[in-house]
Amino acid sequence: MSPTRKDLFPAWYAALESRHLKDLKFAEIRRALEALSTVYVQRRDAITQGAALDSAGKRAAFALFYGPLHFLAVRHVMEQFRPRKPFPKRIIDIGCGTGAAGAAWALAVGRKPSVRGYDLHPWAVQEAGWTLRQFGLDHKVSRRDVSQAPMPGKKDGLLAAWVVNELREDIRIGLLPRLMESAAQGAEILIVEPVAKGPAPWWEDWAGRFQAAGGRSDQWEFRPDMPESLRLLDRAAKLDHRRFKLRTLSVNF
Ligand SMILES: C[S@@+](CC[C@H](N)C(=O)[O-])C[C@H]1O[C@@H](n2cnc3c(N)ncnc32)[C@H](O)[C@@H]1O
């Protein structure tokens, strides 16, 4: 983050805590986070059946834990990219979840772009609207499948953060040529994924296409500056995000 720009993360995180710890105790969130992490690591096929966000506890755990981590991770990537262009003017965030990753990108750009979020889950749509309001970003969030989301024009950006891996195969296959068409027009595109624990056979194919379009494939490892209660949750749920790994595909940055 630029040293002259105010860091809006701490105030957002404090607001998130007030919002989600109002009805649930720390121990309940911790248990829900363990269940959520099990879905992500061991029961990936259950994600398409909605298992990740099927209880209030898991939704709160996602918002309080993965949202802030995803924000810090995308901010880290943007710091490495140091975008200098006067755009994107608009960021399309597909599978936006709580909107945290899209907000991190928008805040890293000189003039604040507006964010258009799309997600299938009604709770995510509502939560993303709340997040983007907290950051004072112009936004519109809609309930829509990735396959129905608009693609970015030449001065837009598109973000797909921790979502491509969750898509049904036909939707994922249909998305790539649409992304490449936008990339050819000059749109900035950023795909963020976990470093694979299971097979992600599509990754190398996608990486090849991004590289052929002049883009990059990167793997990152960084130490997120987590607030104390996020660190406690990480430890209590026996996760370990002191070093956070992710990988990205990007083009036109
Ligand atoms: C792991 S979350 C990531 C959320 C967000 N991008 C982030 O980085 O925090 C994946 C999100 O993608 C959404 N999703 C999954 N399949 C989708 C689809 N076909 N169309 C729209 N959203 C989808 C889920 O509802 C969920 O909110």
The ligand as an SDF file (V2000), in Angstrom:
LIG
                    3D

 27 29  0  0  0  0  0  0  0  0999 V2000
  -14.3290  -19.3570   -2.2860 C   0  0  0  0  0  0  0  0  0  0  0  0
  -15.5360  -18.1280   -2.5790 S   0  0  0  0  0  0  0  0  0  0  0  0
  -14.4870  -16.7720   -3.0920 C   0  0  0  0  0  0  0  0  0  0  0  0
  -15.1670  -15.4630   -2.9320 C   0  0  0  0  0  0  0  0  0  0  0  0
  -14.3580  -14.2250   -3.3010 C   0  0  0  0  0  0  0  0  0  0  0  0
  -14.0090  -14.1790   -4.6960 N   0  0  0  0  0  0  0  0  0  0  0  0
  -13.1370  -14.0940   -2.4520 C   0  0  0  0  0  0  0  0  0  0  0  0
  -12.0430  -14.0470   -3.0020 O   0  0  0  0  0  0  0  0  0  0  0  0
  -13.2430  -14.0330   -1.2280 O   0  0  0  0  0  0  0  0  0  0  0  0
  -16.3020  -18.6160   -4.0960 C   0  0  0  0  0  0  0  0  0  0  0  0
  -17.5690  -17.8100   -4.4120 C   0  0  0  0  0  0  0  0  0  0  0  0
  -17.9540  -18.1210   -5.7510 O   0  0  0  0  0  0  0  0  0  0  0  0
  -19.3670  -18.2370   -5.8140 C   0  0  0  0  0  0  0  0  0  0  0  0
  -19.6990  -19.0830   -6.9570 N   0  0  0  0  0  0  0  0  0  0  0  0
  -19.4110  -20.3930   -7.1510 C   0  0  0  0  0  0  0  0  0  0  0  0
  -19.8580  -20.8150   -8.3570 N   0  0  0  0  0  0  0  0  0  0  0  0
  -20.4360  -19.7390   -8.9580 C   0  0  0  0  0  0  0  0  0  0  0  0
  -21.0860  -19.5290  -10.2180 C   0  0  0  0  0  0  0  0  0  0  0  0
  -21.2210  -20.5180  -11.0860 N   0  0  0  0  0  0  0  0  0  0  0  0
  -21.5570  -18.2980  -10.4960 N   0  0  0  0  0  0  0  0  0  0  0  0
  -21.4410  -17.2710   -9.5960 C   0  0  0  0  0  0  0  0  0  0  0  0
  -20.8430  -17.4120   -8.3820 N   0  0  0  0  0  0  0  0  0  0  0  0
  -20.3500  -18.6280   -8.0670 C   0  0  0  0  0  0  0  0  0  0  0  0
  -19.7430  -18.8290   -4.4670 C   0  0  0  0  0  0  0  0  0  0  0  0
  -21.1000  -18.5600   -4.1380 O   0  0  0  0  0  0  0  0  0  0  0  0
  -18.7550  -18.1310   -3.5280 C   0  0  0  0  0  0  0  0  0  0  0  0
  -19.3030  -16.9390   -3.0140 O   0  0  0  0  0  0  0  0  0  0  0  0
  1  2  1  0
  2  3  1  0
  2 10  1  0
  3  4  1  0
  4  5  1  0
  5  6  1  0
  5  7  1  0
  7  8  2  0
  7  9  1  0
 10 11  1  0
 11 12  1  0
 11 26  1  0
 12 13  1  0
 13 14  1  0
 13 24  1  0
 14 15  1  0
 14 23  1  0
 15 16  2  0
 16 17  1  0
 17 18  1  0
 17 23  2  0
 18 19  1  0
 18 20  2  0
 20 21  1  0
 21 22  2  0
 22 23  1  0
 24 25  1  0
 24 26  1  0
 26 27  1  0
M  CHG  2   2   1   9  -1
M  END
$$$$
